[in-house]
């Protein structure tokens, strides 16, 4: 798993993730999101366009980060998850809790 972070307008962090988020990669994923929060960036867009699979640890990391963002007045949204990832989000009902966008413009406009 690779993560590249870009900062958009309004101090929004966009985490572009590439590869499966499974096992140890989930820890790295959680750490990357946590680092954004520690630097005061609590507006997160998680770009899942290049992520074919995620596991329960990755889902847990998303939920924990979502709660942290909300506590600090920020927000976390997901961008363009692939079909398999979207299905996991729907089965776990996370799609009802986390906003999902198909375009980066739409995701950034959510803030």
PyMOL CGO cylinders between C-alpha atoms (Angstrom):
from pymol import cmd
from pymol.cgo import CYLINDER

trace = [
    CYLINDER, 0.00, 0.00, 0.00, 1.24, 3.46, -0.92, 0.3, 1, 1, 1, 1, 1, 1,
    CYLINDER, 1.24, 3.46, -0.92, -0.13, 6.75, 0.39, 0.3, 1, 1, 1, 1, 1, 1,
    CYLINDER, -0.13, 6.75, 0.39, 0.39, 10.15, -1.16, 0.3, 1, 1, 1, 1, 1, 1,
    CYLINDER, 0.39, 10.15, -1.16, -1.15, 13.16, 0.55, 0.3, 1, 1, 1, 1, 1, 1,
    CYLINDER, -1.15, 13.16, 0.55, -2.05, 16.36, -1.20, 0.3, 1, 1, 1, 1, 1, 1,
    CYLINDER, -2.05, 16.36, -1.20, -3.48, 19.47, 0.39, 0.3, 1, 1, 1, 1, 1, 1,
    CYLINDER, -3.48, 19.47, 0.39, -6.41, 21.04, -1.45, 0.3, 1, 1, 1, 1, 1, 1,
    CYLINDER, -6.41, 21.04, -1.45, -8.08, 24.41, -0.93, 0.3, 1, 1, 1, 1, 1, 1,
    CYLINDER, -8.08, 24.41, -0.93, -9.52, 25.12, 2.53, 0.3, 1, 1, 1, 1, 1, 1,
    CYLINDER, -9.52, 25.12, 2.53, -6.73, 23.01, 4.11, 0.3, 1, 1, 1, 1, 1, 1,
    CYLINDER, -6.73, 23.01, 4.11, -8.36, 19.73, 3.05, 0.3, 1, 1, 1, 1, 1, 1,
    CYLINDER, -8.36, 19.73, 3.05, -6.04, 16.72, 3.14, 0.3, 1, 1, 1, 1, 1, 1,
    CYLINDER, -6.04, 16.72, 3.14, -6.59, 14.24, 0.33, 0.3, 1, 1, 1, 1, 1, 1,
    CYLINDER, -6.59, 14.24, 0.33, -5.02, 10.85, 0.99, 0.3, 1, 1, 1, 1, 1, 1,
    CYLINDER, -5.02, 10.85, 0.99, -4.50, 9.05, -2.32, 0.3, 1, 1, 1, 1, 1, 1,
    CYLINDER, -4.50, 9.05, -2.32, -4.12, 5.37, -1.46, 0.3, 1, 1, 1, 1, 1, 1,
    CYLINDER, -4.12, 5.37, -1.46, -2.90, 2.70, -3.83, 0.3, 1, 1, 1, 1, 1, 1,
    CYLINDER, -2.90, 2.70, -3.83, -3.08, -1.04, -3.18, 0.3, 1, 1, 1, 1, 1, 1,
    CYLINDER, -3.08, -1.04, -3.18, -4.88, -3.35, -0.80, 0.3, 1, 1, 1, 1, 1, 1,
    CYLINDER, -4.88, -3.35, -0.80, -5.37, -2.18, 2.78, 0.3, 1, 1, 1, 1, 1, 1,
    CYLINDER, -5.37, -2.18, 2.78, -4.95, -5.49, 4.62, 0.3, 1, 1, 1, 1, 1, 1,
    CYLINDER, -4.95, -5.49, 4.62, -3.07, -6.59, 7.74, 0.3, 1, 1, 1, 1, 1, 1,
    CYLINDER, -3.07, -6.59, 7.74, -0.02, -4.44, 8.47, 0.3, 1, 1, 1, 1, 1, 1,
    CYLINDER, -0.02, -4.44, 8.47, -1.06, -1.98, 5.77, 0.3, 1, 1, 1, 1, 1, 1,
    CYLINDER, -1.06, -1.98, 5.77, -4.10, -1.14, 7.94, 0.3, 1, 1, 1, 1, 1, 1,
    CYLINDER, -4.10, -1.14, 7.94, -1.75, 0.04, 10.71, 0.3, 1, 1, 1, 1, 1, 1,
    CYLINDER, -1.75, 0.04, 10.71, 0.16, 2.23, 8.26, 0.3, 1, 1, 1, 1, 1, 1,
    CYLINDER, 0.16, 2.23, 8.26, -3.16, 3.56, 6.92, 0.3, 1, 1, 1, 1, 1, 1,
    CYLINDER, -3.16, 3.56, 6.92, -4.38, 4.42, 10.44, 0.3, 1, 1, 1, 1, 1, 1,
    CYLINDER, -4.38, 4.42, 10.44, -1.04, 6.05, 11.27, 0.3, 1, 1, 1, 1, 1, 1,
    CYLINDER, -1.04, 6.05, 11.27, -1.15, 8.21, 8.14, 0.3, 1, 1, 1, 1, 1, 1,
    CYLINDER, -1.15, 8.21, 8.14, -4.67, 9.45, 8.95, 0.3, 1, 1, 1, 1, 1, 1,
    CYLINDER, -4.67, 9.45, 8.95, -3.67, 10.05, 12.58, 0.3, 1, 1, 1, 1, 1, 1,
    CYLINDER, -3.67, 10.05, 12.58, -0.67, 12.15, 11.49, 0.3, 1, 1, 1, 1, 1, 1,
    CYLINDER, -0.67, 12.15, 11.49, -2.98, 14.39, 9.48, 0.3, 1, 1, 1, 1, 1, 1,
    CYLINDER, -2.98, 14.39, 9.48, -5.12, 14.98, 12.57, 0.3, 1, 1, 1, 1, 1, 1,
    CYLINDER, -5.12, 14.98, 12.57, -2.06, 15.68, 14.73, 0.3, 1, 1, 1, 1, 1, 1,
    CYLINDER, -2.06, 15.68, 14.73, -0.99, 18.44, 12.35, 0.3, 1, 1, 1, 1, 1, 1,
    CYLINDER, -0.99, 18.44, 12.35, -4.38, 20.08, 12.75, 0.3, 1, 1, 1, 1, 1, 1,
    CYLINDER, -4.38, 20.08, 12.75, -5.83, 18.84, 9.46, 0.3, 1, 1, 1, 1, 1, 1,
    CYLINDER, -5.83, 18.84, 9.46, -9.21, 17.44, 10.40, 0.3, 1, 1, 1, 1, 1, 1,
    CYLINDER, -9.21, 17.44, 10.40, -10.77, 17.70, 6.94, 0.3, 1, 1, 1, 1, 1, 1,
    CYLINDER, -10.77, 17.70, 6.94, -9.89, 14.39, 5.30, 0.3, 1, 1, 1, 1, 1, 1,
    CYLINDER, -9.89, 14.39, 5.30, -10.75, 12.95, 1.91, 0.3, 1, 1, 1, 1, 1, 1,
    CYLINDER, -10.75, 12.95, 1.91, -9.75, 9.30, 1.62, 0.3, 1, 1, 1, 1, 1, 1,
    CYLINDER, -9.75, 9.30, 1.62, -9.27, 8.49, -2.08, 0.3, 1, 1, 1, 1, 1, 1,
    CYLINDER, -9.27, 8.49, -2.08, -10.03, 4.77, -2.55, 0.3, 1, 1, 1, 1, 1, 1,
    CYLINDER, -10.03, 4.77, -2.55, -10.03, 4.74, -6.36, 0.3, 1, 1, 1, 1, 1, 1,
    CYLINDER, -10.03, 4.74, -6.36, -6.90, 2.52, -6.49, 0.3, 1, 1, 1, 1, 1, 1,
    CYLINDER, -6.90, 2.52, -6.49, -7.79, 0.28, -3.55, 0.3, 1, 1, 1, 1, 1, 1,
    CYLINDER, -7.79, 0.28, -3.55, -9.16, -3.12, -4.66, 0.3, 1, 1, 1, 1, 1, 1,
    CYLINDER, -9.16, -3.12, -4.66, -9.63, -4.57, -1.14, 0.3, 1, 1, 1, 1, 1, 1,
    CYLINDER, -9.63, -4.57, -1.14, -9.86, -3.49, 2.49, 0.3, 1, 1, 1, 1, 1, 1,
    CYLINDER, -9.86, -3.49, 2.49, -10.18, -5.58, 5.65, 0.3, 1, 1, 1, 1, 1, 1,
    CYLINDER, -10.18, -5.58, 5.65, -11.91, -5.08, 8.98, 0.3, 1, 1, 1, 1, 1, 1,
    CYLINDER, -11.91, -5.08, 8.98, -8.81, -3.42, 10.45, 0.3, 1, 1, 1, 1, 1, 1,
    CYLINDER, -8.81, -3.42, 10.45, -8.93, -0.79, 7.70, 0.3, 1, 1, 1, 1, 1, 1,
    CYLINDER, -8.93, -0.79, 7.70, -12.64, -0.24, 8.36, 0.3, 1, 1, 1, 1, 1, 1,
    CYLINDER, -12.64, -0.24, 8.36, -11.86, 0.16, 12.06, 0.3, 1, 1, 1, 1, 1, 1,
    CYLINDER, -11.86, 0.16, 12.06, -9.16, 2.70, 11.26, 0.3, 1, 1, 1, 1, 1, 1,
    CYLINDER, -9.16, 2.70, 11.26, -11.65, 4.69, 9.17, 0.3, 1, 1, 1, 1, 1, 1,
    CYLINDER, -11.65, 4.69, 9.17, -14.26, 4.65, 11.96, 0.3, 1, 1, 1, 1, 1, 1,
    CYLINDER, -14.26, 4.65, 11.96, -11.74, 5.70, 14.64, 0.3, 1, 1, 1, 1, 1, 1,
    CYLINDER, -11.74, 5.70, 14.64, -10.46, 8.55, 12.44, 0.3, 1, 1, 1, 1, 1, 1,
    CYLINDER, -10.46, 8.55, 12.44, -14.02, 9.59, 11.57, 0.3, 1, 1, 1, 1, 1, 1,
    CYLINDER, -14.02, 9.59, 11.57, -14.83, 9.93, 15.29, 0.3, 1, 1, 1, 1, 1, 1,
    CYLINDER, -14.83, 9.93, 15.29, -11.63, 11.90, 15.93, 0.3, 1, 1, 1, 1, 1, 1,
    CYLINDER, -11.63, 11.90, 15.93, -12.44, 14.26, 13.05, 0.3, 1, 1, 1, 1, 1, 1,
    CYLINDER, -12.44, 14.26, 13.05, -15.96, 14.82, 14.34, 0.3, 1, 1, 1, 1, 1, 1,
    CYLINDER, -15.96, 14.82, 14.34, -14.72, 15.51, 17.89, 0.3, 1, 1, 1, 1, 1, 1,
    CYLINDER, -14.72, 15.51, 17.89, -12.43, 18.25, 16.60, 0.3, 1, 1, 1, 1, 1, 1,
    CYLINDER, -12.43, 18.25, 16.60, -15.12, 19.77, 14.38, 0.3, 1, 1, 1, 1, 1, 1,
    CYLINDER, -15.12, 19.77, 14.38, -13.74, 18.27, 11.19, 0.3, 1, 1, 1, 1, 1, 1,
    CYLINDER, -13.74, 18.27, 11.19, -15.00, 15.69, 8.75, 0.3, 1, 1, 1, 1, 1, 1,
    CYLINDER, -15.00, 15.69, 8.75, -13.92, 12.58, 6.88, 0.3, 1, 1, 1, 1, 1, 1,
    CYLINDER, -13.92, 12.58, 6.88, -15.34, 11.56, 3.49, 0.3, 1, 1, 1, 1, 1, 1,
    CYLINDER, -15.34, 11.56, 3.49, -14.52, 8.76, 1.07, 0.3, 1, 1, 1, 1, 1, 1,
    CYLINDER, -14.52, 8.76, 1.07, -13.75, 9.24, -2.59, 0.3, 1, 1, 1, 1, 1, 1,
    CYLINDER, -13.75, 9.24, -2.59, -14.60, 6.83, -5.39, 0.3, 1, 1, 1, 1, 1, 1,
    CYLINDER, -14.60, 6.83, -5.39, -14.28, 3.39, -3.72, 0.3, 1, 1, 1, 1, 1, 1,
    CYLINDER, -14.28, 3.39, -3.72, -13.99, 0.46, -6.13, 0.3, 1, 1, 1, 1, 1, 1,
    CYLINDER, -13.99, 0.46, -6.13, -16.91, -1.97, -6.40, 0.3, 1, 1, 1, 1, 1, 1,
    CYLINDER, -16.91, -1.97, -6.40, -15.58, -4.54, -3.87, 0.3, 1, 1, 1, 1, 1, 1,
    CYLINDER, -15.58, -4.54, -3.87, -14.75, -1.82, -1.32, 0.3, 1, 1, 1, 1, 1, 1,
    CYLINDER, -14.75, -1.82, -1.32, -18.11, -0.12, -1.83, 0.3, 1, 1, 1, 1, 1, 1,
    CYLINDER, -18.11, -0.12, -1.83, -19.85, -3.46, -1.22, 0.3, 1, 1, 1, 1, 1, 1,
    CYLINDER, -19.85, -3.46, -1.22, -17.97, -3.89, 2.07, 0.3, 1, 1, 1, 1, 1, 1,
    CYLINDER, -17.97, -3.89, 2.07, -19.02, -0.37, 3.09, 0.3, 1, 1, 1, 1, 1, 1,
    CYLINDER, -19.02, -0.37, 3.09, -22.64, -1.18, 2.26, 0.3, 1, 1, 1, 1, 1, 1,
    CYLINDER, -22.64, -1.18, 2.26, -22.69, -4.60, 3.99, 0.3, 1, 1, 1, 1, 1, 1,
    CYLINDER, -22.69, -4.60, 3.99, -21.20, -3.09, 7.16, 0.3, 1, 1, 1, 1, 1, 1,
    CYLINDER, -21.20, -3.09, 7.16, -23.62, -0.13, 6.91, 0.3, 1, 1, 1, 1, 1, 1,
    CYLINDER, -23.62, -0.13, 6.91, -20.66, 2.28, 7.01, 0.3, 1, 1, 1, 1, 1, 1,
    CYLINDER, -20.66, 2.28, 7.01, -21.99, 3.81, 3.80, 0.3, 1, 1, 1, 1, 1, 1,
    CYLINDER, -21.99, 3.81, 3.80, -24.86, 5.20, 5.90, 0.3, 1, 1, 1, 1, 1, 1,
    CYLINDER, -24.86, 5.20, 5.90, -22.43, 6.88, 8.34, 0.3, 1, 1, 1, 1, 1, 1,
    CYLINDER, -22.43, 6.88, 8.34, -19.67, 8.12, 6.03, 0.3, 1, 1, 1, 1, 1, 1,
    CYLINDER, -19.67, 8.12, 6.03, -20.31, 10.31, 3.00, 0.3, 1, 1, 1, 1, 1, 1,
    CYLINDER, -20.31, 10.31, 3.00, -19.07, 8.79, -0.27, 0.3, 1, 1, 1, 1, 1, 1,
    CYLINDER, -19.07, 8.79, -0.27, -18.33, 10.88, -3.36, 0.3, 1, 1, 1, 1, 1, 1,
    CYLINDER, -18.33, 10.88, -3.36, -17.51, 9.92, -6.93, 0.3, 1, 1, 1, 1, 1, 1,
    CYLINDER, -17.51, 9.92, -6.93, -15.48, 13.04, -7.77, 0.3, 1, 1, 1, 1, 1, 1,
    CYLINDER, -15.48, 13.04, -7.77, -12.72, 14.95, -5.96, 0.3, 1, 1, 1, 1, 1, 1,
    CYLINDER, -12.72, 14.95, -5.96, -14.63, 18.20, -6.57, 0.3, 1, 1, 1, 1, 1, 1,
    CYLINDER, -14.63, 18.20, -6.57, -17.72, 16.75, -4.89, 0.3, 1, 1, 1, 1, 1, 1,
    CYLINDER, -17.72, 16.75, -4.89, -15.71, 15.42, -1.97, 0.3, 1, 1, 1, 1, 1, 1,
    CYLINDER, -15.71, 15.42, -1.97, -13.97, 18.78, -1.39, 0.3, 1, 1, 1, 1, 1, 1,
    CYLINDER, -13.97, 18.78, -1.39, -17.28, 20.63, -1.68, 0.3, 1, 1, 1, 1, 1, 1,
    CYLINDER, -17.28, 20.63, -1.68, -18.56, 18.60, 1.29, 0.3, 1, 1, 1, 1, 1, 1,
    CYLINDER, -18.56, 18.60, 1.29, -16.53, 20.76, 3.68, 0.3, 1, 1, 1, 1, 1, 1,
]
cmd.load_cgo(trace, "trace")
